[in-house]
Amino acid sequence: MNGIGEYLIELRIATRNACNFEHGKGSFVTLRTKVLYLLSLRPAQPPELMERLCMVKSNLAILCNKMSADGVIEKERNSDDKRVISYHITDKGRAELAETVRLIEEKFKGVLTSEKDVEDAKEKIAAVLDLLSFI
């Protein structure tokens, strides 16, 4: 490989492959998991989720309606302006996200056998995320 562009493409492919595993119900790490993760950090309005997930409004609405029906997120309307909504994660959503995170970490522990390896990997991933935040 010659440049950072190629490494970035490889990183994107590698992260997709690393998270491409069968979940207990046969699902994968999907947009649903990403929404749960973002909402676990803080409630969010649709424009923020659309930007962070590179989704169009209609697709986000379909996904969030399904997730609301499943009870993993809730939609809340602003008391001052009923047109403004935000999404919040529920306890059921936190449990689903925790299980997915557990499965991801379990997969990595098969490769990273010592605590030092795990800590080193976390530091490197954090450094890459920090670098990518400037792009």
VENRAMO-V472971 format. One record per residue. N is the residue number from 0. RES is the residue in three letters. SS is DSSP state (H for helix, E for strand, - for the rest). PHI is phi in whole degrees, -180 to 180 (* if undefined). NEAR is the number of other ideal C-beta (glycine too) atoms within 10 Angstrom. Layout:
n->[N/N]
res->[RES/RES]
ss->[SS/SS]
phi->[PHI/PHI]
near->[NEAR/NEAR]
This chain:
n->[0/1/2/3/4/5/6/7/8/9/10/11/12/13/14/15/16/17/18/19/20/21/22/23/24/25/26/27/28/29/30/31/32/33/34/35/36/37/38/39/40/41/42/43/44/45/46/47/48/49/50/51/52/53/54/55/56/57/58/59/60/61/62/63/64/65/66/67/68/69/70/71/72/73/74/75/76/77/78/79/80/81/82/83/84/85/86/87/88/89/90/91/92/93/94/95/96/97/98/99/100/101/102/103/104/105/106/107/108/109/110/111/112/113/114/115/116/117/118/119/120/121/122/123/124/125/126/127/128/129/130/131/132/133/134]
res->[MET/ASN/GLY/ILE/GLY/GLU/TYR/LEU/ILE/GLU/LEU/ARG/ILE/ALA/THR/ARG/ASN/ALA/CYS/ASN/PHE/GLU/HIS/GLY/LYS/GLY/SER/PHE/VAL/THR/LEU/ARG/THR/LYS/VAL/LEU/TYR/LEU/LEU/SER/LEU/ARG/PRO/ALA/GLN/PRO/PRO/GLU/LEU/MET/GLU/ARG/LEU/CYS/MET/VAL/LYS/SER/ASN/LEU/ALA/ILE/LEU/CYS/ASN/LYS/MET/SER/ALA/ASP/GLY/VAL/ILE/GLU/LYS/GLU/ARG/ASN/SER/ASP/ASP/LYS/ARG/VAL/ILE/SER/TYR/HIS/ILE/THR/ASP/LYS/GLY/ARG/ALA/GLU/LEU/ALA/GLU/THR/VAL/ARG/LEU/ILE/GLU/GLU/LYS/PHE/LYS/GLY/VAL/LEU/THR/SER/GLU/LYS/ASP/VAL/GLU/ASP/ALA/LYS/GLU/LYS/ILE/ALA/ALA/VAL/LEU/ASP/LEU/LEU/SER/PHE/ILE]
ss->[-/-/-/H/H/H/H/H/H/H/H/H/H/H/H/H/H/H/-/-/-/-/-/-/-/-/-/-/-/-/H/H/H/H/H/H/H/H/H/H/H/-/-/E/-/H/H/H/H/H/H/H/H/-/-/-/H/H/H/H/H/H/H/H/H/H/H/H/H/H/-/-/E/E/E/E/E/-/-/-/-/-/-/-/E/E/E/E/E/-/H/H/H/H/H/H/H/H/H/H/H/H/H/H/H/H/H/H/H/-/-/-/-/-/H/H/H/H/H/H/H/H/H/H/H/H/H/H/H/H/H/H/-/-/-]
phi->[*/-104/-136/-66/-59/-68/-64/-65/-63/-62/-61/-62/-65/-65/-69/-64/-67/-64/-100/-95/-136/-72/-86/-52/-100/88/-93/-123/-68/-126/-58/-58/-64/-64/-63/-59/-62/-61/-74/-71/-78/-176/-59/-144/-91/-51/-59/-66/-64/-60/-68/-66/-102/55/-119/-86/-56/-65/-67/-64/-62/-61/-61/-68/-64/-64/-66/-64/-63/-78/81/-96/-137/-129/-101/-127/-90/-66/-69/-85/-135/-63/-75/-89/-123/-139/-109/-130/-82/-100/-61/-63/-67/-62/-66/-63/-64/-61/-66/-64/-61/-59/-66/-64/-64/-62/-63/-69/-67/-71/-103/-94/-86/-116/-61/-63/-61/-64/-63/-61/-63/-62/-63/-67/-64/-61/-66/-65/-61/-62/-61/-67/-67/-92/-86]
near->[8/6/7/11/9/10/13/14/11/11/13/10/10/11/13/11/9/13/15/9/13/9/14/8/7/6/12/13/19/13/15/21/18/16/25/23/16/17/24/14/8/10/14/18/12/17/10/14/21/16/10/13/15/7/18/9/11/8/12/18/14/11/19/21/12/12/23/14/9/13/12/22/23/16/14/11/11/11/7/6/8/8/6/12/13/17/22/14/23/17/9/12/23/14/12/22/20/12/13/22/15/10/16/15/11/10/13/14/13/7/10/16/9/9/9/9/13/15/11/12/13/12/10/10/11/10/10/14/9/9/11/10/7/5/6]
